Structure formats: structure tokens, C-alpha cells
């Protein structure tokens, strides 16, 4: 039995980086939804933060969907 250690290390490294990136994006989304900044202009800052949080969740969903696509296809 011959194991290609370089390929195994490459898969491990990519998996680690993608996992940390997804957890970071999800954390940014949670943090963005949790923070409510009081503004005098009527809440335009809150809308921007909420939009960024939803964008983070959208990127997480896209990454998960791409992973499922790679497994199925």
C-alpha cells in the first residue's frame, strides 16, 4: 500500500483553511446581527451592518452548496 503523503497534506491544509474561513464568516454574520448601533439619522448604519451579516450567511450557504455539488457530481 502506497500513500501519497503530499496529496494527503494538501487536502488537510485546504480543509483546514476552508473550515476556518467558513467559521469566521458565520461568526461575522452572527456578530453583525447581534449588534444594534443607535443612530441619529434613522438607522442607516444598522441596515448596512445587517446587509453585511446577510452577505456573510449567503457566502456560507454558497460554500456549503458548492461542497455538496463537489460530492454529488
N, C-alpha and C positions, 0 to 999 in steps of 0.2 A: 504494500500500500504506500503510495507516494502522495504526500501532502504538499501543495503549493503554498508555502508559508507567506510569500509576498502577497498573493491574492487574498489570503485569509486576513492578513494585517490591513490590507486596503479596504476590504469590506468592513472590518471592525472600525477603522478610522472614519469612514464615510457614515456609518451608522451612528457613531458617537456624535459627530458634528451635526447631523440632521436631527438627532434626538434633542440635543442641547438647543438648537435653533428653534425647534417646534415648542419646546417647553418655555423658552424665552418669549416667543411670540404670544403664546397663550397667557403667560404671566403679564405681559404688557396689556393685553386685552382686558384681563380681569382688573388690573390696576386702573386702566382708563375708565372702566365702568364704575369702579368704586369711588373715584374722586369726583366730587362735585365742587367746582370752583365758583364762589359767588362773584357775580359781575354786575357792574352798574349799567351796562349797555343792554341788558336784556337776555343774557345767556348765550352770546355767540361763542364764547370760549368753551362752554360746556358742549355745544354742538360739535365743535371741532375735535374735542377730546373723545366724544362718543363715536364720531365718524372714524377716528383713528383706531379705536378699540374694535369696531366692527370690521375694519380693514384687516386687523391682526387676526381676528377669528376667521375671516374669509380666506386669508393666506393659509391658516392652519387647515381649514377644510379642503382647500385645493391641494395641499401637500398630501393629506390623507387619501384623497381621491386618486391622486397620481400614484401613490403607493399601491392602492388596490388595483389600479389599472395595470401596473407592472406585474403584480402577482397573477392576475387573471389572464392577461394577454400573452 
